[in-house]
């Protein structure tokens, strides 16, 4: 699912488990995509309590800890601002023969 409109983000958040990978140790779903502003990567995480967080990591930086979003609108704003990188990470690849 690509982000073309903000309503697409609602679908992504509601179906995050089917679009992401499971971290058994951390008991959360996660998706990694490029942090284009800082030249690293974002990891967006979803916990069973329906809480979302994000963590950034790059060659020259690492966030001290996860940043938990206070509400759904904050997650939506974050994904909207980073939609190009998110779309690049989830876009299906086609193989040429």
ChimeraX attribute file (.defattr): number of C-alpha atoms within 10 A of each C-alpha:
attribute: neighborCount
match mode: 1-to-1
recipient: residues
	/A:1	14
	/A:2	16
	/A:3	19
	/A:4	12
	/A:5	10
	/A:6	13
	/A:7	10
	/A:8	15
	/A:9	21
	/A:10	16
	/A:11	12
	/A:12	18
	/A:13	17
	/A:14	11
	/A:15	12
	/A:16	17
	/A:17	17
	/A:18	10
	/A:19	13
	/A:20	18
	/A:21	14
	/A:22	15
	/A:23	11
	/A:24	8
	/A:25	6
	/A:26	10
	/A:27	12
	/A:28	19
	/A:29	20
	/A:30	21
	/A:31	19
	/A:32	19
	/A:33	20
	/A:34	21
	/A:35	17
	/A:36	12
	/A:37	8
	/A:38	14
	/A:39	14
	/A:40	16
	/A:41	19
	/A:42	22
	/A:43	16
	/A:44	23
	/A:45	25
	/A:46	21
	/A:47	14
	/A:48	10
	/A:49	7
	/A:50	10
	/A:51	15
	/A:52	23
	/A:53	17
	/A:54	20
	/A:55	17
	/A:56	22
	/A:57	17
	/A:58	14
	/A:59	9
	/A:60	8
	/A:61	11
	/A:62	12
	/A:63	12
	/A:64	9
	/A:65	10
	/A:66	14
	/A:67	14
	/A:68	16
	/A:69	15
	/A:70	11
	/A:71	10
	/A:72	14
	/A:73	11
	/A:74	13
	/A:75	21
	/A:76	20
	/A:77	13
	/A:78	14
	/A:79	20
	/A:80	17
	/A:81	11
	/A:82	18
	/A:83	20
	/A:84	16
	/A:85	18
	/A:86	22
	/A:87	17
	/A:88	13
	/A:89	15
	/A:90	16
	/A:91	11
	/A:92	10
	/A:93	8
	/A:94	6
	/A:95	5
	/A:96	4
	/A:97	3
